[in-house]
């Protein structure tokens, strides 16, 4: 497995060192949320913190280590309720929506989340709470892993596409409403009589509210997935 900051012994910085790992992660998160992965460098981070590069490397030896810390920080933002408080179905819905919201707050995540192993403390806690939630539904042991994995795969796949769409709109320089309107016009123009179902589909898409359309699609898919999982709960 690729070397990870989570599997190495953490070395204590010199007594004179005032910079902390938490400060580094907070500042790096701000850079990523603003400038994306391409805008993150140890040099820029050191300048933002008003610190020397040596101070950073005491806490975070490599950029990959920094990415590990940042990914794990996002996993720590996700809400997974206890099953006795919400029930497994409502809890899974909350988990799915919380995961989507976290990625939308940090749209750089899809670019890096599969490049590093997620084995930090927040990832472990998220996994533990999620497995407890799905186990409460009555899934068999192996099916618990598959059920939680299916929900995570659906959410992360859907929201990754959503992030890409939003970035496409941003780069176009148009408002979301204008971008959606033009897309529908172009789709209607090319959906000739040869594609009657596509023409009817485009005609049904009357809203130009991008947020509403993406959210409606997400909610429908998550509900359908949970409906399907519910049929697989062991008797």
C-alpha positions in Angstrom: 0.0 0.0 0.0 1.1 3.6 -0.6 2.9 5.1 2.4 0.5 7.0 4.6 0.8 9.6 7.3 -1.6 7.4 9.3 0.7 4.4 9.5 3.9 6.3 10.4 4.9 7.3 13.9 4.2 10.9 14.5 7.3 12.8 15.5 7.2 15.6 18.0 8.2 19.1 16.6 10.9 21.1 18.3 9.9 22.8 21.6 10.3 26.2 19.9 7.8 25.3 17.2 4.6 27.3 17.6 2.8 26.1 14.4 0.3 23.2 14.9 -1.0 20.6 12.5 -4.5 21.9 13.1 -3.5 25.3 11.9 -1.9 23.9 8.8 -5.0 21.8 7.9 -7.3 24.8 8.4 -5.3 27.0 6.2 -4.8 24.4 3.5 -8.6 23.7 3.5 -9.2 27.4 2.9 -6.8 27.3 -0.1 -8.4 24.2 -1.6 -11.9 25.5 -1.2 -11.0 28.7 -2.9 -8.4 27.7 -5.5 -8.8 23.9 -6.0 -6.2 21.2 -6.0 -4.0 23.1 -8.6 -3.9 26.1 -6.3 -2.5 24.2 -3.3 1.3 24.1 -2.8 3.5 23.9 0.3 5.0 27.2 -0.7 1.6 29.0 -0.9 0.5 27.4 2.3 3.6 28.5 4.1 3.1 32.1 2.9 -0.5 32.0 4.0 0.5 30.9 7.5 3.4 33.3 7.6 5.7 30.4 8.4 8.8 28.9 6.9 8.6 25.7 4.9 10.6 23.9 7.5 7.9 24.5 10.1 5.3 22.9 7.8 7.5 19.8 7.1 7.9 19.1 10.8 4.1 18.5 10.9 3.4 17.4 7.3 6.4 15.9 5.5 4.9 15.7 2.0 2.0 17.1 0.0 0.5 13.6 -0.1 0.5 13.7 3.7 -1.4 17.0 3.6 -4.0 15.6 1.2 -4.5 12.6 3.6 -5.2 15.1 6.4 -7.5 17.2 4.3 -9.6 14.2 3.0 -9.9 12.9 6.6 -11.0 16.3 7.8 -13.9 16.3 5.3 -15.0 12.8 6.5 -15.2 14.3 10.0 -17.9 16.7 8.8 -20.4 14.0 7.8 -23.4 13.2 10.1 -24.3 9.6 10.7 -27.0 9.4 13.3 -27.4 6.6 15.8 -30.0 4.1 14.5 -32.1 4.2 17.8 -32.6 7.9 17.3 -33.5 8.0 13.6 -34.1 4.4 12.4 -31.9 3.0 9.7 -33.8 4.4 6.7 -34.1 7.9 8.0 -30.5 7.7 9.3 -29.3 6.5 5.8 -31.1 9.4 4.2 -29.5 11.9 6.6 -26.1 10.3 6.0 -26.5 10.5 2.2 -27.5 14.2 2.3 -24.8 15.0 4.7 -22.2 13.4 2.5 -23.4 15.2 -0.6 -23.4 18.6 1.3 -19.8 18.0 2.5 -18.6 17.3 -1.1 -20.4 20.4 -2.4 -18.7 22.5 0.3 -15.3 21.0 -0.8 -15.6 20.5 -4.5 -12.0 19.6 -4.8 -12.6 16.3 -3.0 -13.7 14.1 -6.0 -10.3 14.9 -7.7 -8.3 13.4 -4.8 -10.5 11.1 -2.7 -9.6 8.0 -4.7 -5.9 8.8 -5.0 -5.1 8.2 -1.3 -6.3 5.5 1.1 -8.9 6.8 3.6 -7.7 5.3 6.8 -7.6 8.3 9.1 -9.5 8.6 12.4 -12.4 10.5 10.9 -12.7 7.9 8.1 -12.6 5.1 10.6 -15.3 6.8 12.8 -17.5 7.4 9.8 -17.2 3.8 8.7 -17.9 2.5 12.2 -21.0 4.6 12.7 -22.2 3.8 9.2 -21.9 0.1 9.7 -23.7 0.3 13.0 -26.5 2.2 11.2 -26.9 -0.4 8.4 -26.5 -3.3 10.7 -29.5 -2.0 12.7 -31.6 -2.6 9.5 -31.1 -6.3 9.8 -28.7 -6.9 6.9 -26.5 -10.0 7.2 -22.8 -9.4 8.0 -21.5 -9.2 4.4 -24.6 -7.4 3.2 -24.0 -4.6 5.8 -20.7 -3.8 4.0 -22.3 -3.9 0.6 -25.3 -1.8 1.7 -23.2 1.0 3.1 -20.9 0.8 0.1 -23.8 1.1 -2.3 -25.1 4.3 -0.6 -21.6 5.8 -0.5 -21.0 4.9 -4.2 -24.3 6.4 -5.3 -23.8 9.6 -3.4 -20.1 10.1 -4.3 -20.7 9.2 -8.0 -23.7 11.5 -8.3 -22.2 14.5 -6.4 -18.9 14.2 -8.4 -21.0 14.6 -11.6 -22.8 17.5 -9.9 -19.5 19.2 -9.0 -18.3 18.8 -12.6 -21.6 20.3 -13.9 -21.3 23.3 -11.6 -17.7 23.8 -12.6 -18.7 23.8 -16.3 -21.3 26.5 -15.6 -18.8 28.5 -13.7 -16.3 28.4 -16.5 -19.0 29.4 -19.0 -19.3 32.8 -17.4 -23.1 32.6 -17.6 -25.6 32.5 -14.9 -27.0 29.1 -13.9 -30.4 30.0 -15.3 -29.0 31.2 -18.6 -26.7 28.1 -18.9 -29.6 25.7 -18.3 -31.9 27.6 -20.7 -29.3 27.5 -23.5 -28.7 23.8 -22.8 -32.4 23.0 -23.1 -32.7 25.0 -26.3 -29.7 23.2 -27.9 -31.0 19.8 -26.8 -34.5 20.6 -28.3 -32.9 21.7 -31.5 -31.0 18.5 -32.0 -33.7 16.1 -30.7 -35.4 15.7 -34.0 -38.3 13.5 -34.8 -35.9 10.6 -35.1 -35.7 10.7 -31.3 -39.3 11.2 -30.1 -38.6 10.0 -26.5 -35.7 12.5 -26.1 -37.9 15.3 -27.5 -40.5 14.6 -24.9 -37.9 14.3 -22.2 -36.5 17.7 -23.1 -40.0 19.2 -23.2 -40.6 18.0 -19.7 -37.6 19.8 -18.4 -39.2 23.2 -17.8 -37.2 24.5 -14.8 -34.0 26.4 -15.2 -33.2 26.2 -11.5 -30.0 24.2 -11.5 -30.0 23.5 -7.8 -33.6 22.3 -7.8 -33.0 20.0 -10.7 -29.9 18.4 -9.3 -31.4 18.1 -5.9 -34.6 16.5 -7.3 -32.5 14.0 -9.2 -30.3 13.2 -6.2 -33.3 12.7 -3.9 -35.1 10.4 -6.3 -32.1 8.2 -6.8 -31.3 7.9 -3.1 -34.9 7.1 -2.2 -35.0 4.4 -5.0 -31.7 2.9 -3.8 -32.9 2.7 -0.2 -36.2 1.2 -1.4 -34.2 -1.5 -3.1 -32.0 -2.1 -0.1 -35.0 -2.4 2.1 -36.1 -5.5 0.1 -32.8 -7.2 0.9 -33.0 -7.0 4.6 -33.0 -10.5 6.0 -36.3 -11.7 7.6 
